[in-house]
Amino acid sequence: MHPIPVTRSADWLNKVPEITLSFWIIKIMSTTVGETGADFLAVNAGWGQGLTRAVMGTLLAAALLLQLRSRRYTPWMYWLTVVLVSVVGTQITDWLTDGMGISLYLSTALFAAMLAAIFFVWYRVEHSLSIHSIVTRRRELFYWSAILCTFALGTAAGDLATEALGLGFTWGALAFGALIAATYMAWRLGGHAVLTFWLAYILTRPFGAALGDLLTQAKTYGGLGMGAMTTSALFLTVIVLLVGMAQYSQSAVRPSAVIAK
């Protein structure tokens, strides 16, 4: 798969971050916050599933609108959208499973088919699935559609492995962590960069969810008993610090230097 020249939208710069270690740390922590944050609001804060879905869906729509209107990558805007996509993606899968009674086998297959369809149309239209060159509105819409679907798929696949198949959150975290490590090794050994990126992106969702359950569940259930509020607050603090550093670094770069890229 080879990228082809594209006509960049007027005044647009690349709308996504570089794929670095910091990127993956924030991504995994955002998936954990998506799991623990949704549980905290719906259960601990007493909002209930309906109000939590309505509020988070509205916030995601607002954040996505800001992201789409922006002409360049803005760290706080991008990662706020990712965190909210994580929460809403979790709620979509939970609603299908608990509210609609759809089995995790079916929802996992459904989201996998939807993601494959998005990638198929994206590639047919753009002749590329590159995550390094999101420089048009159309590419960005494909990108965020795929991102939302990976969170829903990752949630369904993770719940299928840890709940329906009885893997449990401890072995689930170890298993998905091992798969992420194997994907990284495949990339280091010459595997396709775009394919391994999306595989890792999907796998970080169930890994983060299993990690969140491991940290928040009571010790009598095999967890560490940190609770949803403490875990969410701790991870959000780390995310804010890392995103703040990225925002500061970008602000320190002269606009002329950015445009020159």
C-alpha positions as CSV (number, residue, x, y, z in Angstrom):
1,M,0.0,0.0,0.0
2,H,1.7,3.2,-1.1
3,P,0.5,6.7,-0.3
4,I,-0.4,8.9,-3.2
5,P,-0.1,12.6,-3.5
6,V,-3.2,14.4,-2.1
7,T,-4.5,17.9,-2.5
8,R,-4.2,19.4,1.0
9,S,-7.2,21.5,2.1
10,A,-6.4,25.2,2.2
11,D,-4.3,26.1,5.3
12,W,-4.5,22.6,6.7
13,L,-1.6,20.9,8.5
14,N,-1.5,17.3,9.6
15,K,-4.3,16.7,12.1
16,V,-2.9,13.8,14.1
17,P,0.1,13.3,16.4
18,E,3.3,11.5,15.7
19,I,3.3,7.8,16.8
20,T,5.6,7.9,19.8
21,L,5.9,6.1,23.2
22,S,4.0,9.1,24.7
23,F,1.2,8.5,22.1
24,W,0.8,4.9,23.2
25,I,0.9,5.7,26.9
26,I,-1.9,8.3,26.6
27,K,-3.9,5.9,24.3
28,I,-3.8,3.0,26.8
29,M,-4.6,5.3,29.7
30,S,-7.5,6.9,27.8
31,T,-9.0,3.4,27.3
32,T,-8.7,2.7,31.0
33,V,-10.4,6.1,31.8
34,G,-13.1,5.2,29.2
35,E,-13.9,2.0,31.2
36,T,-13.5,3.4,34.7
37,G,-14.9,6.8,34.0
38,A,-18.1,5.5,32.5
39,D,-18.6,3.1,35.4
40,F,-17.9,5.9,37.9
41,L,-20.4,8.3,36.4
42,A,-23.1,5.7,35.9
43,V,-22.8,3.9,39.2
44,N,-20.7,5.8,41.8
45,A,-22.0,9.2,40.9
46,G,-25.5,7.9,40.4
47,W,-26.1,9.3,36.9
48,G,-27.4,6.0,35.6
49,Q,-26.6,4.6,32.1
50,G,-29.1,6.8,30.2
51,L,-27.9,10.2,31.5
52,T,-24.3,9.2,31.3
53,R,-24.8,8.2,27.6
54,A,-26.6,11.5,26.8
55,V,-24.0,13.7,28.5
56,M,-21.0,11.9,27.1
57,G,-22.5,11.7,23.6
58,T,-23.1,15.5,23.7
59,L,-19.6,16.2,24.9
60,L,-18.2,14.0,22.2
61,A,-20.2,15.7,19.5
62,A,-18.9,19.1,20.7
63,A,-15.3,17.9,20.9
64,L,-15.4,16.3,17.5
65,L,-16.9,19.5,16.0
66,L,-14.0,21.5,17.5
67,Q,-11.5,18.9,16.2
68,L,-13.0,19.0,12.7
69,R,-13.0,22.8,12.6
70,S,-9.4,23.1,13.6
71,R,-6.8,23.5,10.8
72,R,-3.9,21.8,12.5
73,Y,-3.1,19.2,15.2
74,T,-3.9,20.6,18.6
75,P,-2.9,18.1,21.4
76,W,-5.5,19.0,24.0
77,M,-8.3,19.0,21.4
78,Y,-7.2,15.7,19.8
79,W,-6.8,13.8,23.1
80,L,-10.0,15.2,24.6
81,T,-11.8,13.7,21.6
82,V,-10.0,10.4,22.0
83,V,-10.9,10.1,25.7
84,L,-14.6,10.9,25.0
85,V,-14.6,8.5,22.1
86,S,-13.3,5.9,24.5
87,V,-16.1,6.6,27.0
88,V,-18.8,6.6,24.3
89,G,-17.4,3.5,22.5
90,T,-17.6,1.6,25.8
91,Q,-21.2,2.8,26.4
92,I,-22.3,1.7,22.9
93,T,-21.0,-1.8,23.5
94,D,-22.5,-2.0,27.0
95,W,-25.8,-0.7,25.7
96,L,-25.9,-3.4,23.0
97,T,-24.9,-6.1,25.5
98,D,-26.9,-5.2,28.6
99,G,-29.7,-3.1,27.1
100,M,-30.4,-4.9,23.9
101,G,-29.3,-8.4,24.9
102,I,-27.0,-8.8,21.9
103,S,-24.4,-11.4,22.5
104,L,-20.7,-10.4,22.7
105,Y,-20.0,-12.9,19.9
106,L,-22.4,-11.1,17.6
107,S,-21.3,-7.5,18.6
108,T,-17.7,-8.4,18.2
109,A,-18.3,-9.8,14.7
110,L,-20.5,-6.8,13.8
111,F,-17.9,-4.2,14.8
112,A,-15.2,-6.2,13.1
113,A,-17.2,-6.1,9.9
114,M,-18.0,-2.4,10.3
115,L,-14.3,-1.6,10.8
116,A,-13.3,-3.7,7.7
117,A,-16.0,-1.8,5.7
118,I,-14.6,1.6,6.8
119,F,-11.1,0.6,5.9
120,F,-12.3,-0.8,2.5
121,V,-14.1,2.4,1.6
122,W,-11.3,4.6,3.0
123,Y,-8.7,2.8,0.8
124,R,-11.0,2.7,-2.3
125,V,-11.5,6.5,-2.0
126,E,-8.0,7.6,-0.8
127,H,-5.8,4.7,-2.0
128,S,-4.1,4.9,1.4
129,L,-4.8,4.2,5.1
130,S,-1.9,6.2,6.3
131,I,-2.2,7.6,9.8
132,H,0.6,10.1,9.2
133,S,-1.1,12.3,6.7
134,I,-4.6,13.3,7.8
135,V,-4.7,16.6,5.8
136,T,-8.2,16.7,4.4
137,R,-11.7,16.8,5.9
138,R,-12.6,13.5,4.1
139,R,-9.6,11.7,5.5
140,E,-10.3,13.0,8.9
141,L,-13.9,11.7,8.8
142,F,-12.6,8.3,7.8
143,Y,-10.0,8.4,10.6
144,W,-12.4,9.3,13.4
145,S,-15.0,6.7,12.1
146,A,-12.3,4.1,12.3
147,I,-11.2,5.3,15.7
148,L,-14.7,5.1,17.2
149,C,-15.2,1.6,15.7
150,T,-11.9,0.3,17.1
151,F,-13.0,1.4,20.6
152,A,-16.4,-0.4,20.2
153,L,-14.7,-3.5,18.7
154,G,-12.0,-3.5,21.4
155,T,-14.6,-3.3,24.2
156,A,-16.7,-6.1,22.7
157,A,-13.7,-8.3,22.1
158,G,-12.3,-7.6,25.5
159,D,-15.5,-8.4,27.3
160,L,-15.9,-11.5,25.2
161,A,-12.5,-12.8,26.3
162,T,-12.6,-11.7,29.9
163,E,-16.3,-12.4,30.7
164,A,-17.9,-14.7,28.2
165,L,-14.8,-17.0,27.7
166,G,-13.9,-16.7,31.4
167,L,-10.4,-15.3,30.9
168,G,-10.8,-12.8,33.8
169,F,-9.2,-9.4,34.0
170,T,-5.8,-10.5,35.3
171,W,-5.2,-13.0,32.6
172,G,-6.9,-10.7,30.1
173,A,-4.5,-7.9,30.8
174,L,-1.6,-10.4,30.4
175,A,-3.0,-11.9,27.2
176,F,-3.7,-8.6,25.5
177,G,-0.4,-7.2,26.7
178,A,1.4,-10.1,25.1
179,L,-0.5,-9.6,21.9
180,I,0.5,-5.9,21.9
181,A,4.1,-6.9,22.4
182,A,3.9,-9.5,19.6
183,T,2.5,-6.8,17.3
184,Y,5.3,-4.4,18.2
185,M,7.9,-7.2,17.5
186,A,6.2,-7.8,14.1
187,W,6.5,-4.1,13.3
188,R,10.2,-4.1,14.4
189,L,10.9,-7.2,12.2
190,G,9.5,-5.4,9.1
191,G,5.7,-5.9,9.4
192,H,3.5,-3.4,7.6
193,A,3.4,-0.2,9.5
194,V,-0.2,0.8,8.9
195,L,-1.5,-2.8,9.6
196,T,0.5,-3.2,12.8
197,F,-0.6,0.3,14.0
198,W,-4.3,-0.5,13.6
199,L,-3.9,-3.9,15.2
200,A,-2.1,-2.4,18.2
201,Y,-4.7,0.4,18.3
202,I,-7.5,-2.2,18.6
203,L,-5.6,-4.3,21.2
204,T,-4.9,-1.4,23.5
205,R,-8.6,-1.1,24.2
206,P,-9.2,-4.5,25.8
207,F,-5.8,-4.3,27.4
208,G,-6.7,-0.9,29.0
209,A,-10.1,-2.2,30.0
210,A,-8.7,-5.3,31.7
211,L,-6.0,-3.2,33.4
212,G,-8.7,-0.8,34.6
213,D,-10.7,-3.7,36.1
214,L,-7.6,-5.1,37.7
215,L,-6.9,-1.8,39.4
216,T,-10.5,-1.0,40.4
217,Q,-12.0,-4.3,41.5
218,A,-12.0,-5.3,45.1
219,K,-9.2,-7.5,46.4
220,T,-11.8,-10.2,47.2
221,Y,-12.4,-10.5,43.4
222,G,-8.7,-10.5,42.6
223,G,-8.3,-6.8,41.9
224,L,-6.1,-4.2,43.6
225,G,-9.1,-2.4,45.2
226,M,-8.1,1.1,44.0
227,G,-11.7,2.0,43.1
228,A,-13.0,3.7,39.9
229,M,-12.7,7.3,41.2
230,T,-9.0,6.9,42.3
231,T,-8.0,5.1,39.2
232,S,-9.8,7.6,36.9
233,A,-8.3,10.6,38.7
234,L,-4.8,9.1,38.7
235,F,-4.8,8.2,35.0
236,L,-6.5,11.5,34.0
237,T,-3.7,13.4,35.9
238,V,-1.0,11.5,33.9
239,I,-2.9,12.2,30.6
240,V,-3.2,15.9,31.4
241,L,0.5,16.1,32.2
242,L,1.6,14.4,29.0
243,V,-0.9,16.3,26.8
244,G,0.2,19.5,28.5
245,M,3.8,18.8,27.7
246,A,2.9,18.1,24.1
247,Q,0.8,21.3,23.9
248,Y,3.7,23.3,25.4
249,S,6.2,21.7,23.0
250,Q,4.0,22.6,20.0
251,S,3.5,26.1,21.2
252,A,7.2,26.6,21.5
253,V,7.7,25.7,17.8
254,R,7.6,28.8,15.6
255,P,4.6,28.7,13.3
256,S,6.9,29.2,10.3
257,A,8.8,26.1,11.3
258,V,5.6,24.0,11.5
259,I,4.4,25.2,8.1
260,A,7.8,24.4,6.6
261,K,7.2,20.7,7.4
